[in-house]
Amino acid sequence: MKFIKSIFRYLTTRYTKIQLLIILIIIMFSFFVTESNIFARFSYDAKIIELNGQIDHYRNKTIEDKQKLEELQSDKDRIEKFARENYLMKKENEDVFILE
């Protein structure tokens, strides 16, 4: 409390009360009223963190997909297995039963 009083005493000796009031109004206006206020800043920071998380997720997904693509391009049996599982393809002489 003594520290705050010394700061207030210093400011009142250096500036008039009207000047201090104007400075305080400008600070309040810039922090709370303008479009780029402190609350918007916090929401922007939260959005940036969320988007960085999405970037990491999609980078990992891209790496996984590239590995799957390399596996599919390297082996014919894997292509056949992938087509059977994902697109329900079959050979001419077989029957496919789908269980759900």
Secondary structure as GFF3:
##gff-version 3
##sequence-region A 1 100
A	DSSP	alpha_helix	2	14	.	.	.	ID=ss1
A	DSSP	alpha_helix	17	28	.	.	.	ID=ss2
A	DSSP	pi_helix	29	33	.	.	.	ID=ss3
A	DSSP	alpha_helix	38	74	.	.	.	ID=ss4
A	DSSP	alpha_helix	76	87	.	.	.	ID=ss5
###
